[in-house]
């Protein structure tokens, strides 16, 4: 045993364990999150040499497949080469910590529900039949050809996912443009953090968080806006508590009293959909009280005068009425944030899932800029990515308007550069397509007739379920790549069984824009292929095989590095070997001896040509689904700690199902419900019955639904498909609703279709089966003898 | 005071149940979790805390004291072990005796199950699985000095009072520094026995 147990472990491939790859410990040990020193100093056996009593067991260093924190972990592999467990890993990001999803993630690798043969049917009236790969691929290619010959190239669409490795997201973009020649490609990160991306691009000219997680430990004031950080990113709480231990103030802006909000110095429980009014108002107080950093503003920003003038229109007296919070609280937030020597703002879907999601993020950036809290240790901004590769998934051309390296598909020079890498004529490269939700509308209108979905489950994750179902049902051909039969895959004509994250190599970029390497831990089951292989084989059969001659992820990554060279999102200096040595490198990293860029703007310059922050004026407006006497309350949605996104992966894992078996409707006691009673939540798009979770931890005018379940308990059967005009993110976090007492046999007629949308059949989305016993709901049950 | 042990800090708990899942993964229990999560103020707050075996020191482990089969061993370093499966008769005396409500009975196997401080890990210098993964540090494994070095000013308690009985434990609780109350009240007051309100 030669490795120092106190050193953070970055995990070269194991076995054999190589001490040679363990030298670099980029974090200052004094910044180590609390609660870990004892562990590191324990002097025992380092985790990578911990074999318990499992004779022949090996540990493969990798990262979690779920959220954007990307915790390091080891997968335990038995003598037969099968993943059978997990062991914590002392990686910089998580320092051994894991959340329940991470601990249970390995169980999906050899889960009995895994798809192990292609499924196929020629029409949706038929049952699926297991077929050979050749038959499934041949049918898919013939359908692609038929649809594109009859209706044009753009009649076929491709929807990717941000849980894919970056190599695969790169291939999705290339496959759409080079093999399918369609402009219609987008991804489910569109439902995640594109609002933050849009805002960051507008203000800073770069689309990523400004600071690493470790900066949270150095801050004096932490503002968390619209993030249930405790449940969505549990491992990050160690950074929050570490900051609190050092005396930092904690401000949480959220309509619910979440686990982190419970401990905050200031919890602003504002009305959903009023974030930009609130942050404008905070800025107005900062200006009013002379707490701005005028020197910083003059030197490093443009547009300040206009922003200041607009903020003045939102004095606390006005914003308090809009947001439903005390005016004094707004003043208190302004003083706490602006007076702190170092302050940081982190935000997530709570302010981004809105029809003004980009603008909400811009108002937070305005706060950071006005107080000079940018680009310093402990001062800056960040956005928390929901999906494992939410950051990396949009960097290399999977997004409708982007080419690899974040290049614009509308920019002539950018197009020329990529065509050179791909070896195609510029005239062959399609132009910009539409966003994910817009593609579904196009499917509804039969403008898109065929679709391939990879690593996504829109039947649960997109808003306004009936529109989504109608859109998908209208397609003439639908293929889906997945390793479980998701609700969306169940609608397809062809389902390709593909690998889990543990069966392939690849990289992901986490919420800090730190690129990390995932390692293959076991061979895929017989009959299962990698997404890379399937895309390359389809491309070959479509006649573009020479452009897709990739044997494995490494070869794709080498092309990706080259394709990103010279852009803002520069991966050229990142190699698989460097990632294994360092535990992750933040881009931009232009050369192989460049250390990466964990913190942006340290030289005071942004990525705009003038080097300045382009501040943007924001006017608050009402959410898109109007309140009325009939629908007076706000419906908001979010995650639970035990489940991930559409639940396709986590709803199959026993421990997580046991922890949170079903959704619930969180309501305030003032409505007269008792916990467990059936409550009907009604919006303009439908109604559903959930067991009530009665708690004072939510605003009386707001109802919360977790969104991980399909109909008949699907939050997204009720949410509105209104989009932010810039980022095209749906407004998941607020729509008008009412709640009613329900009984198990109670049914109500389906509400009218929301104006502006295509009429769809009156399908009542409502459960009629008796409710299961419901005590205690949602937040788990105590286990006792 | 106590040596290397678990410290429970309810102020940090986010109710995520990573400890529950991790405990299930620990090799010494093979698929069963020995931790449960309590909600202290349900309906009003999301406050929660994990309950692990407190490894009572004085009086020495009530569960072990009442065991008619002498199945519960207390090691020299104060770890109250899970009942020895070759001796346990599944009588549930330990369940009734524990003031913290920790031991469980596997009704099918008629065997007791309980946290044993992950002796398979701690013997090698590693922290118990629950404290290793706890994403928030609500479960911390180390010495009190190590805890205080990382959380300046933190106060802990290892003595709890149940009615007239005091119990000193091997596992400690973090208590609010400005409200140190000694000993810490343990459990809820008894208000009802067999349907009768005993407060009257």
Interface residues (C-beta under 8 A of the other chain):
Chain A: X33 X34 X35 X37 X38 X39 X41 X42 X43 X44 X45 X47 X50 X52 X53 X54 X85 X86 X88 X94 X96 X97 X98 X99 X100 X102 X103 X104 X230 X231 X234 X235 X236 X237 X238 X241 X245 X257 X258 X259 X260 X262 X263 X641 X642 X655 X656 X659 X669 X675 X694 X695 X696 X697 X776 X779 X780 X782 X783 X784 X785
Chain B: X4 X11 X12 X13 X14 X15 X16 X17 X18 X20 X21 X22 X24 X25 X27 X33 X35 X36 X37 X38 X39 X42 X43 X44 X45 X46 X47 X48 X92 X95 X101 X103 X104 X105 X120 X124 X125 X126 X127 X129 X132 X133 X134 X135 X136 X137 X140 X141 X142 X143 X146 X147 X149 X150 X151 X152
